[in-house]
Amino acid sequence: MKRFRTCVIGVGFIGAAHIEALRRLGNVEVVAVSDIPNAAAKAEAHCVPKGYDNYKEMIDVEKPDVVHICTPNASHFEMAMYAMERGISVVCEKPLTKTLEEARQLAAYAREHNIVTGVNFNCRWYPQVMQAKAMVESGEVGDIYTVHGGYLQDWLYYDTDYSWRLEPEMSGESRAFADIGSHWIDMVEAVTGLRAVEVFSDFETFHKTRKKPLKPIDTYSGMALRPEDYEEKPIHTEDYCTVLFRFDNGAHGTCTISQVFAGRKNQMLLDIAGSKCALHWDSEDSNELWIGRRDTFNQKAAKDPSILSRLAATSISYPGGHVEGFPDTFKQNFRAIYAAIEKGDTSRGIFANFEDGLREMTLCDAVVRSAREGCWVKVGE
């Protein structure tokens, strides 16, 4: 088994999750991190040998096998291209880029230069999501009629909650859909094998202005500051959206995405209605998959590699009765990506690569245009 030298750019909440998951693989050494400010202190805090203020210097000096990008969306393009131009594989957080054109360029470069890439659409890797995929592929679900669900959070519930994701110059035109809605539709397309061909979306920004802290605050910190520590900022990205989908097989779908839904910290819901049975999965009860049937008892399939499909078992590390969750999806995703890097396999696999990142940016572009124009929009046109 090849041993990898990896660098991580950005050491916030998600960067730290990447570092932890990579160490669990056993054959990956995180040799350096880059961040601003206090790169050296952040490296020490995460027991990483070196911290660099400049990511280019880090890449040039360390010459890693893989670079993980865990920074705001606006920086993804430049960082990913810098690494790929040096023949380095890249694993990037979603969304892939700030703009659709940037995503096109990254996907094209990776394709033309045979570089193995990954996008951290980790929600594909929940075992019961994989089980749903296996059931669809085997024909057990039948023809798919409808798909619905959503992704609900409350971390931006108050007007005093603030993040760089609220700022279009950092995140792009969309916030809620690009940030978490992208996870939902990527999961839907990965599970069902369907492709959304047309969308109709509705956006709303409930907090037209927010109080931006005058000093840095970590995402999800929930830190309260005095009123004089804020400045009023107008908000131009959505707190909420609902999207209708038409799929290429004639199926219909809908999702509701919200970052201002009180009490839901990080809930993803997936419902698939087929001609033979229905499936329901809830990330807050992620180790069970509900199976609904018309003429017999409903079922709940528990996370147990000894009784689930072979596909689901590939995303499981522990026996039945031993809960696996969010951190494990990172590990399983990275394990698949690094196996492909070792083989030099640039084909489309179970994990998301830059082509899939481009697909989600294309969908997001259609969703934004639909919300702006108030009509159905064809994806990719």
Secondary structure, DSSP 4 states (H G I P E B T S, - for coil): ---EEEEEE--SHHHHHHHHHHHHHSSEEEEEEE-SS-HHHHHHHTT-SEEES-HHHHHHHH--SEEEE-S-GGGHHHHHHHHHTTT-EEEEPSSS-SSHHHHHHHHHHHHHTT--EEE--GGGGSHHHHHHHHHHHHTSS-SEEEEEEEEE--TT-STT---GGG-HHHH-S-SHIIIIIHHHHHHHHHHH---EEEEEEEEE-S-SEEEEESS---TT------GGGEEEEE--S-SEEEEEEEETTS-EEEEEEES--TT-SSEEEEEEEESS-EEEEEGGGTTEEEEE-SSS--EEEE--TTTS-HHHHTT--S-TTS---HHHHHHHHHHHHHHHHHHT--S--SS--HHHHHHHHHHHHHHHHHHHHTS-EETT-
